[in-house]
Amino acid sequence: MLEAMACGTPVLATPVGAIPDVIIDGKTGFIMENNSPECIADNVVRALEHPDLEQIAEAGRRFVEENFSFEKTVENWKEILQNIE
Protein backbone atom coordinates (compact mmCIF):
# COMPACT_ATOMS: atom_id res chain seq x y z
CA MET A 1 0.00 0.00 0.00
CA LEU A 2 2.70 2.50 1.00
CA GLU A 3 4.82 1.67 -2.04
CA ALA A 4 1.86 2.17 -4.36
CA MET A 5 0.98 5.46 -2.69
CA ALA A 6 4.61 6.62 -2.91
CA CYS A 7 4.41 6.06 -6.67
CA GLY A 8 1.23 8.13 -6.92
CA THR A 9 -1.04 5.15 -7.47
CA PRO A 10 -4.54 5.46 -5.97
CA VAL A 11 -5.09 2.72 -3.39
CA LEU A 12 -8.25 0.78 -2.64
CA ALA A 13 -8.12 -1.19 0.62
CA THR A 14 -10.29 -2.69 3.31
CA PRO A 15 -10.18 -1.13 6.80
CA VAL A 16 -8.01 -3.73 8.56
CA GLY A 17 -4.96 -3.24 10.74
CA ALA A 18 -3.31 0.15 10.35
CA ILE A 19 -4.87 0.85 6.95
CA PRO A 20 -7.42 3.34 8.33
CA ASP A 21 -4.49 5.27 9.84
CA VAL A 22 -3.11 5.81 6.33
CA ILE A 23 -6.08 5.68 3.96
CA ILE A 24 -8.74 8.31 4.49
CA ASP A 25 -11.58 7.53 2.12
CA GLY A 26 -11.75 10.09 -0.65
CA LYS A 27 -8.68 11.95 0.68
CA THR A 28 -5.61 9.68 0.48
CA GLY A 29 -7.22 6.63 -1.12
CA PHE A 30 -10.39 4.60 -1.02
CA ILE A 31 -11.74 2.32 1.72
CA MET A 32 -13.83 -0.66 0.65
CA GLU A 33 -16.33 -2.38 2.93
CA ASN A 34 -14.99 -5.84 2.11
CA ASN A 35 -12.94 -7.69 -0.47
CA SER A 36 -15.74 -9.45 -2.32
CA PRO A 37 -15.46 -9.30 -6.10
CA GLU A 38 -18.62 -7.18 -6.29
CA CYS A 39 -17.32 -4.69 -3.73
CA ILE A 40 -13.95 -4.45 -5.46
CA ALA A 41 -15.60 -3.87 -8.84
CA ASP A 42 -17.92 -1.21 -7.43
CA ASN A 43 -15.02 0.59 -5.77
CA VAL A 44 -12.79 0.47 -8.84
CA VAL A 45 -15.60 2.18 -10.75
CA ARG A 46 -16.10 4.64 -7.86
CA ALA A 47 -12.39 5.51 -7.88
CA LEU A 48 -12.13 5.85 -11.65
CA GLU A 49 -15.20 8.08 -11.77
CA HIS A 50 -14.14 10.24 -8.79
CA PRO A 51 -13.67 13.83 -9.97
CA ASP A 52 -10.65 14.33 -7.67
CA LEU A 53 -8.80 11.08 -8.45
CA GLU A 54 -5.54 12.82 -9.35
CA GLN A 55 -5.64 14.96 -6.19
CA ILE A 56 -6.32 11.87 -4.06
CA ALA A 57 -3.36 10.06 -5.61
CA GLU A 58 -1.15 13.10 -5.01
CA ALA A 59 -2.36 13.42 -1.39
CA GLY A 60 -1.48 9.77 -0.82
CA ARG A 61 1.98 10.30 -2.30
CA ARG A 62 2.56 13.36 -0.11
CA PHE A 63 1.34 11.50 2.99
CA VAL A 64 3.91 8.75 2.46
CA GLU A 65 6.66 11.24 1.66
CA GLU A 66 5.93 13.25 4.82
CA ASN A 67 5.44 10.32 7.21
CA PHE A 68 7.57 7.45 5.93
CA SER A 69 10.75 9.02 4.60
CA PHE A 70 14.12 7.88 5.90
CA GLU A 71 14.49 11.17 7.78
CA LYS A 72 11.05 10.86 9.41
CA THR A 73 11.78 7.27 10.41
CA VAL A 74 15.07 8.29 12.04
CA GLU A 75 13.29 11.12 13.83
CA ASN A 76 10.60 8.75 15.13
CA TRP A 77 13.17 6.21 16.36
CA LYS A 78 15.19 8.93 18.11
CA GLU A 79 12.08 10.05 19.93
CA ILE A 80 11.20 6.51 20.96
CA LEU A 81 14.73 5.71 22.15
CA GLN A 82 15.07 8.98 24.07
CA ASN A 83 11.90 8.20 25.99
CA ILE A 84 13.20 4.82 27.17
CA GLU A 85 14.69 5.18 30.60
BELJO-V202399 format. One record per pair of residues at least 24 apart in sequence whose C-alpha atoms are under 6 Angstrom apart, sorted by the first residue. I is the first residue (numbers start at 1). GAP is how many residues later the second one is. D is the distance in whole Angstrom. If there is no record, write none. Layout:
((I;GAP;D) (I;GAP;D))
This chain:
((5;55;5) (5;56;5) (6;55;5) (6;58;6) (8;49;5) (8;50;6) (8;53;5) (9;48;6) (10;47;5) (27;29;5) (28;28;5) (28;31;5) (28;32;4))
